Amino acid sequence: MLYFCDILTQLTDEGFSKIMVLRETDPKCLAEDRKIAAEKGLSTEKVRKMSALKSARELYEIITKTSEFPSLRDYAQKLWNELHNQYFS
């Protein structure tokens, strides 16, 4: 349960912000985002958000695929929808 709670925190605005900071400060993530941005003609900031959203989506899918608790899956869905709508609407 602690594992799922940790994942849920990453699906909040604060958790997503932490993922963004990681992508901004980790040299490997920064280089990856810059490379993708150059290849696709996008801003590094846009690629960073897309990469962070992909990470959050993967965490959300862990809960929906492995949790045996429907209420936990529903809560993860709610957090995911809010996060996605906030950053990509």
C-alpha positions in Angstrom: 0.0 0.0 0.0 2.9 2.4 0.7 4.2 1.8 -2.8 0.8 2.8 -4.2 0.7 5.9 -2.0 4.1 6.9 -3.2 2.9 6.6 -6.8 -0.3 8.6 -6.1 1.8 11.5 -4.8 3.5 11.7 -8.2 0.1 12.2 -9.8 -0.5 15.4 -7.9 0.5 18.9 -9.0 3.3 18.9 -6.4 4.5 15.4 -7.6 4.4 16.5 -11.2 6.4 19.6 -10.4 9.1 17.3 -8.8 9.2 15.2 -11.9 9.7 18.5 -13.9 12.5 19.6 -11.6 14.2 16.3 -12.0 14.0 16.6 -15.8 15.4 20.2 -15.6 18.3 19.3 -13.3 19.4 15.8 -14.1 22.1 16.0 -16.8 20.9 12.8 -18.6 17.2 13.9 -18.6 18.2 17.4 -19.7 20.3 16.1 -22.6 17.5 13.7 -23.7 14.9 16.5 -23.7 17.2 18.8 -25.6 17.9 16.2 -28.2 14.3 15.3 -28.7 13.4 19.0 -28.9 16.0 19.6 -31.6 14.9 16.6 -33.6 11.2 17.5 -33.5 11.5 21.3 -33.7 9.9 21.8 -30.3 10.9 23.8 -27.3 12.8 22.0 -24.6 10.1 23.1 -22.1 7.4 21.4 -24.2 9.4 18.2 -24.5 10.1 18.3 -20.8 6.4 18.5 -20.0 5.7 15.7 -22.5 8.4 13.5 -20.9 7.2 14.3 -17.4 3.6 13.5 -18.4 4.8 10.2 -19.9 6.4 9.3 -16.6 3.3 10.2 -14.7 1.2 8.2 -17.1 3.4 5.1 -16.6 3.0 5.5 -12.8 -0.8 5.8 -13.2 -0.8 2.6 -15.3 1.1 0.7 -12.6 -1.8 1.4 -10.2 -4.5 0.6 -12.7 -2.9 -2.7 -13.7 -1.7 -4.0 -10.4 -4.0 -2.7 -7.6 -6.7 -5.0 -6.4 -8.6 -2.1 -4.9 -11.2 -0.4 -7.2 -11.3 2.7 -5.1 -7.6 3.1 -5.4 -7.8 2.7 -9.2 -10.6 5.2 -9.3 -8.6 7.7 -7.3 -5.6 7.3 -9.5 -7.9 7.9 -12.5 -9.2 11.1 -10.9 -5.6 12.4 -10.2 -4.5 11.5 -13.7 -7.4 13.3 -15.3 -6.7 16.4 -13.2 -3.0 16.4 -14.0 -3.5 15.9 -17.7 -6.2 18.6 -17.9 -4.1 21.1 -16.0 -1.0 20.7 -18.1 -2.3 19.7 -21.5 -5.7 21.1 -22.1 
